[in-house]
C-alpha cells in the first residue's frame, strides 16, 4: 500500500474517534436538523479550523457564498477576514458569515512590512489601528487578530525590540478584553525556535499579554529551505512544540497557519495533498488547538478536497 494511503487511513481512524459522539442518532420525535449549509458545522477534530479571506473576496457575494458552502460542508468553522478599511459591503458580508454559523475573525495589519522605531512608538498610529478593531467588535467579532505586529526584519537585533512590541500588545489587549473579546497575534514560524531579535517577537515575553497565538508555520519559509521545505511534518511539528515550550506556565491556545502550496518547489496534485496532510498531522500531534489555512488568492479547492477525503475515510 502506498505510504500516503497508509498515513491517510491512520488519520481517518483518529477522526473516527474524535467525531464518534457527534454521530449519535437523533432522539425519537426530535425535530429534524436544518440543512447542513445553514448551520454551524458539526464537532471538528480541532477546536478551530479556519481559512483566510481577502476583504475583496468577502465583499464578493457569490464567491463568498460558494466558499461558505464548501467550508461548512467540510467542517471549517472560522473565516479570518482582512479588515483594511470600512468599505461598502463589508458589514453585510460579515453579517452573512455570522448568519451561516461561521466565526468571524478580522485580520488587521498593524505595521505593514514591519515597523521602524518611530512607527512602533507612535501612539497616534496605534489609535488609528484601534479604530479598525473597534469597528470589527461592533460587527460582532469575538477575536481580533493582529498581523505584522513586529519590527522590520532589517531592524538591528536587540532584546529591546520585543519589549517595544509588548507595549503595543498591552495597549490592544486591555481594550479588547474590556469589550469581552480576545487578542490574537500572528508571529513568524521561526519564533518557535527562540526569540527573533530583529523583528522583536519573543513568545515567552508575549504570552501573558495575548489570548491566542497564530504562528505562521509555512514549511517553505524556513531556512535552510532545501531541507525544511521538503519536510512539512517535521518543520511544523518542531516549531509548534518549541513555541509551546517557551510559553512555560503562561500557555495560550495555538492556532497554526498552514500553507497550501510550496513556493520553493513545484508539486504535483497528489504531492500537494500529501503536503497539506502532513501539516495537518503535525498540528494535531503537537497538540495545537487548531489551524488556519492560508491561500493569498483564496483558492481552497484542494484543501476542501483533502478534508472531504478524510471525512469519507472516517465514515467508510
PAPA-723799 format. One record per residue (C-alpha): residue number from 1; z, x, y. Coordinates in steps of 0.2 Angstrom, whole numbers, plus 5000, padded with zeros to 4 digits. Layout:
BEGIN
<resi:NUM; z:Z; x:X; y:Y>
...
# end
This chain:
BEGIN
<resi:1; z:5000; x:5000; y:5000>
<resi:2; z:4996; x:5007; y:5017>
<resi:3; z:5010; x:5014; y:5027>
<resi:4; z:5008; x:5002; y:5042>
<resi:5; z:5009; x:4987; y:5030>
<resi:6; z:5025; x:4993; y:5022>
<resi:7; z:5033; x:4995; y:5039>
<resi:8; z:5027; x:4978; y:5044>
<resi:9; z:5034; x:4970; y:5029>
<resi:10; z:5051; x:4979; y:5032>
<resi:11; z:5052; x:4972; y:5050>
<resi:12; z:5047; x:4955; y:5043>
<resi:13; z:5062; x:4955; y:5032>
<resi:14; z:5073; x:4959; y:5047>
<resi:15; z:5065; x:4945; y:5057>
<resi:16; z:5068; x:4933; y:5042>
<resi:17; z:5087; x:4937; y:5043>
<resi:18; z:5088; x:4936; y:5062>
<resi:19; z:5080; x:4918; y:5063>
<resi:20; z:5087; x:4910; y:5047>
<resi:21; z:5099; x:4900; y:5057>
<resi:22; z:5086; x:4894; y:5069>
<resi:23; z:5076; x:4887; y:5054>
<resi:24; z:5089; x:4875; y:5048>
<resi:25; z:5082; x:4857; y:5045>
<resi:26; z:5085; x:4844; y:5058>
<resi:27; z:5099; x:4831; y:5055>
<resi:28; z:5093; x:4814; y:5049>
<resi:29; z:5090; x:4802; y:5063>
<resi:30; z:5089; x:4815; y:5076>
<resi:31; z:5076; x:4813; y:5090>
<resi:32; z:5060; x:4824; y:5087>
<resi:33; z:5059; x:4840; y:5096>
<resi:34; z:5047; x:4841; y:5111>
<resi:35; z:5030; x:4851; y:5109>
<resi:36; z:5033; x:4869; y:5107>
<resi:37; z:5024; x:4874; y:5123>
<resi:38; z:5035; x:4863; y:5133>
<resi:39; z:5052; x:4870; y:5128>
<resi:40; z:5061; x:4887; y:5128>
<resi:41; z:5057; x:4897; y:5113>
<resi:42; z:5067; x:4897; y:5098>
<resi:43; z:5080; x:4911; y:5095>
<resi:44; z:5072; x:4928; y:5096>
<resi:45; z:5076; x:4944; y:5086>
<resi:46; z:5081; x:4952; y:5103>
<resi:47; z:5091; x:4944; y:5117>
<resi:48; z:5077; x:4947; y:5129>
<resi:49; z:5058; x:4948; y:5125>
<resi:50; z:5048; x:4949; y:5141>
<resi:51; z:5031; x:4953; y:5149>
<resi:52; z:5027; x:4959; y:5166>
<resi:53; z:5015; x:4949; y:5178>
<resi:54; z:5007; x:4954; y:5194>
<resi:55; z:5011; x:4942; y:5209>
<resi:56; z:4992; x:4938; y:5209>
<resi:57; z:4992; x:4933; y:5191>
<resi:58; z:5007; x:4922; y:5193>
<resi:59; z:4998; x:4913; y:5208>
<resi:60; z:4983; x:4910; y:5197>
<resi:61; z:4987; x:4893; y:5189>
<resi:62; z:4975; x:4893; y:5174>
<resi:63; z:4978; x:4911; y:5169>
<resi:64; z:4997; x:4908; y:5171>
<resi:65; z:4997; x:4893; y:5160>
<resi:66; z:4987; x:4902; y:5147>
<resi:67; z:4999; x:4917; y:5147>
<resi:68; z:5014; x:4905; y:5146>
<resi:69; z:5006; x:4895; y:5131>
<resi:70; z:5005; x:4911; y:5121>
<resi:71; z:5022; x:4918; y:5127>
<resi:72; z:5031; x:4903; y:5121>
<resi:73; z:5021; x:4902; y:5105>
<resi:74; z:5027; x:4920; y:5100>
<resi:75; z:5045; x:4920; y:5107>
<resi:76; z:5043; x:4929; y:5123>
<resi:77; z:5057; x:4921; y:5134>
<resi:78; z:5056; x:4931; y:5151>
<resi:79; z:5042; x:4934; y:5164>
<resi:80; z:5045; x:4949; y:5176>
<resi:81; z:5035; x:4944; y:5191>
<resi:82; z:5031; x:4955; y:5206>
<resi:83; z:5038; x:4950; y:5222>
<resi:84; z:5029; x:4959; y:5237>
<resi:85; z:5029; x:4945; y:5249>
<resi:86; z:5032; x:4927; y:5252>
<resi:87; z:5014; x:4921; y:5249>
<resi:88; z:5007; x:4904; y:5247>
<resi:89; z:5008; x:4898; y:5229>
<resi:90; z:5022; x:4910; y:5224>
<resi:91; z:5036; x:4896; y:5225>
<resi:92; z:5026; x:4884; y:5215>
<resi:93; z:5021; x:4897; y:5202>
<resi:94; z:5040; x:4901; y:5199>
<resi:95; z:5044; x:4883; y:5198>
<resi:96; z:5031; x:4881; y:5185>
<resi:97; z:5038; x:4896; y:5175>
<resi:98; z:5055; x:4888; y:5175>
<resi:99; z:5049; x:4871; y:5171>
<resi:100; z:5041; x:4879; y:5155>
<resi:101; z:5058; x:4885; y:5150>
<resi:102; z:5055; x:4904; y:5154>
<resi:103; z:5067; x:4915; y:5163>
<resi:104; z:5060; x:4922; y:5179>
<resi:105; z:5065; x:4939; y:5185>
<resi:106; z:5057; x:4946; y:5201>
<resi:107; z:5052; x:4964; y:5201>
<resi:108; z:5055; x:4971; y:5219>
<resi:109; z:5049; x:4989; y:5223>
<resi:110; z:5062; x:4997; y:5233>
<resi:111; z:5054; x:5014; y:5238>
<resi:112; z:5036; x:5014; y:5234>
<resi:113; z:5031; x:5030; y:5225>
<resi:114; z:5049; x:5036; y:5228>
<resi:115; z:5058; x:5038; y:5245>
<resi:116; z:5062; x:5053; y:5256>
<resi:117; z:5079; x:5056; y:5263>
<resi:118; z:5075; x:5046; y:5279>
<resi:119; z:5070; x:5031; y:5270>
<resi:120; z:5083; x:5031; y:5257>
<resi:121; z:5097; x:5032; y:5271>
<resi:122; z:5088; x:5018; y:5281>
<resi:123; z:5099; x:5003; y:5280>
<resi:124; z:5087; x:4993; y:5291>
<resi:125; z:5074; x:4996; y:5277>
<resi:126; z:5087; x:4990; y:5264>
<resi:127; z:5089; x:4974; y:5273>
<resi:128; z:5070; x:4971; y:5273>
<resi:129; z:5071; x:4973; y:5254>
<resi:130; z:5086; x:4962; y:5253>
<resi:131; z:5076; x:4948; y:5261>
<resi:132; z:5064; x:4948; y:5246>
<resi:133; z:5079; x:4947; y:5234>
<resi:134; z:5087; x:4933; y:5244>
<resi:135; z:5071; x:4923; y:5243>
<resi:136; z:5070; x:4926; y:5224>
<resi:137; z:5088; x:4920; y:5222>
<resi:138; z:5083; x:4904; y:5232>
<resi:139; z:5070; x:4901; y:5220>
<resi:140; z:5082; x:4901; y:5206>
<resi:141; z:5082; x:4919; y:5200>
<resi:142; z:5097; x:4924; y:5190>
<resi:143; z:5092; x:4943; y:5189>
<resi:144; z:5085; x:4954; y:5202>
<resi:145; z:5075; x:4969; y:5196>
<resi:146; z:5073; x:4984; y:5207>
<resi:147; z:5059; x:4997; y:5203>
<resi:148; z:5056; x:5013; y:5211>
<resi:149; z:5074; x:5014; y:5215>
<resi:150; z:5073; x:5033; y:5217>
<resi:151; z:5068; x:5048; y:5227>
<resi:152; z:5050; x:5055; y:5226>
<resi:153; z:5048; x:5067; y:5212>
<resi:154; z:5043; x:5080; y:5225>
<resi:155; z:5061; x:5080; y:5232>
<resi:156; z:5071; x:5096; y:5230>
<resi:157; z:5083; x:5094; y:5215>
<resi:158; z:5101; x:5091; y:5220>
<resi:159; z:5116; x:5081; y:5212>
<resi:160; z:5117; x:5073; y:5230>
<resi:161; z:5101; x:5063; y:5227>
<resi:162; z:5109; x:5052; y:5213>
<resi:163; z:5124; x:5049; y:5225>
<resi:164; z:5112; x:5043; y:5238>
<resi:165; z:5104; x:5031; y:5227>
<resi:166; z:5121; x:5025; y:5221>
<resi:167; z:5125; x:5019; y:5238>
<resi:168; z:5109; x:5008; y:5238>
<resi:169; z:5114; x:5001; y:5221>
<resi:170; z:5131; x:4996; y:5228>
<resi:171; z:5123; x:4988; y:5243>
<resi:172; z:5112; x:4977; y:5232>
<resi:173; z:5124; x:4974; y:5218>
<resi:174; z:5138; x:4967; y:5229>
<resi:175; z:5127; x:4954; y:5237>
<resi:176; z:5118; x:4949; y:5221>
<resi:177; z:5134; x:4947; y:5211>
<resi:178; z:5141; x:4937; y:5225>
<resi:179; z:5127; x:4925; y:5223>
<resi:180; z:5130; x:4923; y:5204>
<resi:181; z:5116; x:4934; y:5199>
<resi:182; z:5114; x:4951; y:5191>
<resi:183; z:5106; x:4968; y:5196>
<resi:184; z:5093; x:4976; y:5185>
<resi:185; z:5086; x:4993; y:5189>
<resi:186; z:5071; x:5002; y:5181>
<resi:187; z:5073; x:5021; y:5178>
<resi:188; z:5062; x:5034; y:5171>
<resi:189; z:5062; x:5036; y:5152>
<resi:190; z:5067; x:5054; y:5154>
<resi:191; z:5084; x:5049; y:5161>
<resi:192; z:5088; x:5045; y:5143>
<resi:193; z:5090; x:5064; y:5140>
<resi:194; z:5100; x:5068; y:5156>
<resi:195; z:5101; x:5066; y:5175>
<resi:196; z:5085; x:5068; y:5184>
<resi:197; z:5090; x:5079; y:5199>
<resi:198; z:5073; x:5077; y:5208>
<resi:199; z:5072; x:5058; y:5209>
<resi:200; z:5091; x:5055; y:5209>
<resi:201; z:5093; x:5045; y:5193>
<resi:202; z:5109; x:5048; y:5183>
<resi:203; z:5114; x:5033; y:5172>
<resi:204; z:5132; x:5040; y:5169>
<resi:205; z:5134; x:5038; y:5188>
<resi:206; z:5124; x:5022; y:5190>
<resi:207; z:5131; x:5012; y:5175>
<resi:208; z:5146; x:5005; y:5184>
<resi:209; z:5135; x:4999; y:5199>
<resi:210; z:5122; x:4989; y:5189>
<resi:211; z:5122; x:4975; y:5177>
<resi:212; z:5106; x:4979; y:5166>
<resi:213; z:5096; x:4995; y:5165>
<resi:214; z:5077; x:4995; y:5161>
<resi:215; z:5072; x:5012; y:5155>
<resi:216; z:5053; x:5014; y:5156>
<resi:217; z:5051; x:5022; y:5138>
<resi:218; z:5032; x:5024; y:5138>
<resi:219; z:5028; x:5037; y:5125>
<resi:220; z:5013; x:5044; y:5134>
<resi:221; z:5023; x:5048; y:5149>
<resi:222; z:5035; x:5060; y:5141>
<resi:223; z:5032; x:5079; y:5140>
<resi:224; z:5026; x:5088; y:5131>
<resi:225; z:5014; x:5074; y:5129>
<resi:226; z:5004; x:5082; y:5115>
<resi:227; z:5020; x:5078; y:5104>
<resi:228; z:5028; x:5063; y:5112>
<resi:229; z:5013; x:5053; y:5114>
<resi:230; z:5009; x:5053; y:5096>
<resi:231; z:5027; x:5049; y:5091>
<resi:232; z:5031; x:5032; y:5098>
<resi:233; z:5046; x:5028; y:5087>
<resi:234; z:5055; x:5045; y:5089>
<resi:235; z:5052; x:5046; y:5108>
<resi:236; z:5058; x:5028; y:5112>
<resi:237; z:5072; x:5029; y:5100>
<resi:238; z:5079; x:5045; y:5105>
<resi:239; z:5078; x:5041; y:5124>
<resi:240; z:5087; x:5024; y:5121>
<resi:241; z:5101; x:5032; y:5111>
<resi:242; z:5103; x:5046; y:5123>
<resi:243; z:5104; x:5033; y:5138>
<resi:244; z:5117; x:5023; y:5129>
<resi:245; z:5127; x:5039; y:5125>
<resi:246; z:5128; x:5044; y:5143>
<resi:247; z:5135; x:5027; y:5149>
<resi:248; z:5150; x:5030; y:5139>
<resi:249; z:5163; x:5016; y:5141>
<resi:250; z:5153; x:5009; y:5156>
<resi:251; z:5139; x:5002; y:5144>
<resi:252; z:5127; x:4989; y:5152>
<resi:253; z:5113; x:4979; y:5142>
<resi:254; z:5097; x:4989; y:5140>
<resi:255; z:5080; x:4981; y:5141>
<resi:256; z:5067; x:4994; y:5137>
<resi:257; z:5050; x:4994; y:5144>
<resi:258; z:5037; x:4997; y:5131>
<resi:259; z:5018; x:5001; y:5134>
<resi:260; z:5003; x:4993; y:5125>
<resi:261; z:4992; x:5007; y:5126>
<resi:262; z:4992; x:5026; y:5125>
<resi:263; z:4983; x:5033; y:5140>
<resi:264; z:4983; x:5051; y:5133>
<resi:265; z:4974; x:5046; y:5118>
<resi:266; z:4961; x:5033; y:5113>
<resi:267; z:4967; x:5021; y:5100>
<resi:268; z:4958; x:5010; y:5088>
<resi:269; z:4963; x:4992; y:5087>
<resi:270; z:4974; x:4995; y:5072>
<resi:271; z:4982; x:5010; y:5079>
<resi:272; z:4987; x:5000; y:5095>
<resi:273; z:4995; x:4988; y:5083>
<resi:274; z:5005; x:5002; y:5075>
<resi:275; z:5009; x:5010; y:5092>
<resi:276; z:5016; x:4994; y:5098>
<resi:277; z:5025; x:4990; y:5082>
<resi:278; z:5033; x:5007; y:5082>
<resi:279; z:5040; x:5005; y:5099>
<resi:280; z:5047; x:4988; y:5095>
<resi:281; z:5055; x:4995; y:5079>
<resi:282; z:5063; x:5009; y:5090>
<resi:283; z:5070; x:4997; y:5102>
<resi:284; z:5078; x:4987; y:5088>
<resi:285; z:5085; x:5002; y:5078>
<resi:286; z:5093; x:5009; y:5094>
<resi:287; z:5102; x:4993; y:5096>
<resi:288; z:5095; x:4989; y:5113>
<resi:289; z:5096; x:4971; y:5120>
<resi:290; z:5078; x:4968; y:5121>
<resi:291; z:5061; x:4974; y:5128>
<resi:292; z:5048; x:4971; y:5142>
<resi:293; z:5030; x:4974; y:5138>
<resi:294; z:5020; x:4982; y:5152>
<resi:295; z:5002; x:4980; y:5155>
<resi:296; z:4996; x:4984; y:5173>
<resi:297; z:4982; x:4972; y:5171>
<resi:298; z:4992; x:4959; y:5162>
<resi:299; z:4982; x:4959; y:5146>
<resi:300; z:4994; x:4954; y:5132>
<resi:301; z:4982; x:4948; y:5118>
<resi:302; z:4986; x:4962; y:5107>
<resi:303; z:5005; x:4960; y:5109>
<resi:304; z:5004; x:4942; y:5106>
<resi:305; z:4994; x:4945; y:5090>
<resi:306; z:5007; x:4958; y:5084>
<resi:307; z:5021; x:4946; y:5087>
<resi:308; z:5011; x:4932; y:5078>
<resi:309; z:5008; x:4943; y:5063>
<resi:310; z:5027; x:4947; y:5062>
<resi:311; z:5031; x:4928; y:5063>
<resi:312; z:5018; x:4924; y:5049>
<resi:313; z:5025; x:4938; y:5038>
<resi:314; z:5043; x:4932; y:5041>
<resi:315; z:5038; x:4914; y:5036>
<resi:316; z:5027; x:4918; y:5021>
# end
